[in-house]
């Protein structure tokens, strides 16, 4: 998925005045949670939800087709969660935040034809927190907080995750089960990693979340339809508290 800042640059550089207007609107919205601009994502859920609802009403007027609208609001949510995690890791200067990078499920010895090979399957994550590793050693960040989220790894670098977040604008039952399967494999290979799913709204029977014993790690930031989502700020607080508690357990 393209990053929100890439969309903003594209819109601002467009010759069409309405596209430029859209770029400026997204830029203002992003500033409310951008830690580098003094924003606070924990208090900016209202801005994110308002922008999402605005897209539901106005995407046609800005020539945003259905595919771009889906990708753009996905990038909006992903950027919001990246900055939410950047705020959380302020207390842990050795940790990095990642987005759109591959994170290994772990290293697995696999037998075949009397021999053993070591496989490291991976997934591309929406948001992650952890170390960059080179030859099994953490790379110590040189820059102070707040650093930019890492979206590209250098040669030989591997992510060692302590938190992984899967984000969905509109989570369906099949997507929930898909996350559960990946969560199980991630936990086997990275037993100290917290895996969570965060959605803006739902199109599934939410009793399944409790039946799957996943309620602690599943977060629904709002409810409603494409243009009338109502925010649930308590879920943001619950997510932050879970991640902070997990980092205290694993980092102190």
N, C-alpha and C positions, 0 to 999 in steps of 0.2 A: 504493500500500500504506500502511496505517496504521502509525504509528511505535510502537515497543514501549512508550514512556512513555505513549502514549494508551491502550493496552490496560491498563497497570498502573493508571492513574487510574480507568478504567472498572471494573475488578475491585474495587479498594479502595472505590469508592463504591457498590458493589452491596449490596443488603440481605441477600443470601444469604451465610451464613457461609463456605461452601466457596469461593465466588468471592473473598471477602476474603482467605481463606487463600492462594488461588492468587496474588492480587496481591502479598501479602507475600513469597511464595516467589520470584516473578519479580523483585521489588525487591531481595531479598538477592543473588540470582544476578547481576543487572545491576551491583551495587556492585563485584563482583570485577574488572570491566573498565572501569568508569566513571572516566575520568580526573579528573572534577570531584570524585569522592569518594575520590581517591587510589588507584584501581584501576589495574591494568596488564593490558591486553588480551593482550599477548604471552605472559603467564604464566597467562592465564585461559581458555585453550582447554578445559581439563579441565572447568571450570564450565559452559561453553556446551554441550559434548557431553553432560555428565551431565544437564543440564536437557532437552536434546533427547530423550535416552533415556527420561527420566522421563515426558515427554509421551506417548511411544509406549506406555507401560504404563498410564498413569493418565488419559488424556483422557476416557474414558467416565465415570469416577467424578466428573468435574467438569463433566459435560454440555457438553463441547466437541465439536461436530460436526466432520465431516471437513473441511469448507470452512474453518471457523475454525481448526482445528488446522494446516492448511496455511499459512494467512496468519500465524498467531501464531508458528510456528517460523521462517517467512521473516523476520518482523520481528525476532525474536530474533537471527538470524544477521546481518541488516543492521545492527542496533545494535552488535553485537560488532565488525564490520568498520569502522564509523564511528569507534569509539573506538580501534581499532588504528591508523587513519590519523591521528586526532587526536594520538596519541603520536608518530607519525613526523614530523608537521609542526611539532613544538615548536621545531626548529632554524630554522624559516622563518616568522617572525611575520607576514609579509605574505600568506601563503597561508591560504585558507579551506577547510574541508571541507564538502561538500554532500551532501544525501541527498534523494531524491524531488523533484529539480528537473530542468527540461529543459536539456539541454546540446546546443548546435548541432553538427551534423556538419561545419560549415564553411559558407562562402558560395560559391555556385556560379552563374556566369553561364550562363543558358539561352537559347538562340536559339529563336524561334518567329515565323513570319510576317514575317521580315525585321527583327524587333526583338530586343532583349536585355533579359531581366529577371533580377534577382538573387534567388536563392532561398536560404533558410537553413533546411533541414530539421533537425529536432532529435529527440532521444530523451530520455525520462525515465530518469535514471540511479539506480542503487541507492546508489552511493557515488562521489563525485568529489572531486578536489583541484584547486584553481586560484585564479584571480582572479575577483572580480565586476567587470565592466566597465560603464562608463557613457560613451557617446560615445567608445568606443575608448580610454578611460583607466581604469587599475585603481582601484578603490575601496580606499583604505588603511584597514584595520580600526582602530577606535579602542580596542577592548578588548584587554587582554593575553591571552596563552595561559594556560589553555585556554579557548577560546571554544566556544560551542555550535555544532554543525553547522547549517548554513543549510538550511532546508527550504522556504523561501518567498522569492522574489525581489521586490524593490520595482520599481515602474514604471520602465522604461527600463534595468534591469539585465540583463546577459547574462553567462553563465559562459564564461570562457576556460579550458578544462581542460588540466591537465598530467598528471593521472592520472584514469582512469575504471575503476571495478571493477563488473563484473556478477556478482551473487551468485545461487547456486542451492542449495537444500537437496539436491535429488536431480537431478543433471543427466542428461538423456537425449541421445541422439545428435542428434536434431532440434534441441534447444536449443543444443547445442554449435555446430552449423552455423549456426544463427540468430545466435549471438554472432559467429562468424567473419565473416558478411556485414556486420554492423553495425560490427565492428572495422575492416574494410577501408574503409568509407565514412568512419568517424571519422578514420582515419589519413590519408586523402587531404585532408580539410579541416583537420585539426589535426596536422600532421606531427611536432610535438614532444610529442604526448600519448602516454603509455603506457596501453594498454588491456589489462586482465587479466580472466580469468574465474576465480571462486573458488566451489567447490562443497564441500558437506560429504561427500556420497557420490555414487556413480556408478551409472547403469544403462545403460552403453554399453561398447562395445569400446574400451578405452583406447589400443589401438594406433593408432586413428584420430587421436588427438592428435599423436602423433609423425609420422604420415604427413602431417598437415596442417602440419607444422613449427611447431606452436603450443605445444610442451612448455614453453618458457621462460615463457610467459604464462598457463599453465593450472595451477591449484592445487587439490588434493584434500585437504581437511583431515581426512578420516577414511575409514573403510571399514566395511561391515556393513549391517545392516538397520535398520528403523524404530526399534527399541528396543534395539539392541545395537551402536551405532557405536563403533568404536575410534579414538581420536584419532591424528593424525599431526602431532606438534608441529614436526617438521622442515619441514613445508610452510609453517607460519606464519613460521618463520625465513627461509625462502627468499623468501616474499612480501615481508616487511619489507626484506630485503636488496636485492631488485630495486627496490622503490620508493625506498629511501634512495639507491641508486646512481643512479637516474634523476633524482632531485631534485638530487643533487650536480652532475650533468652539466648540468642546465638552470637551476640557481639560483645557481651559484657561478662 
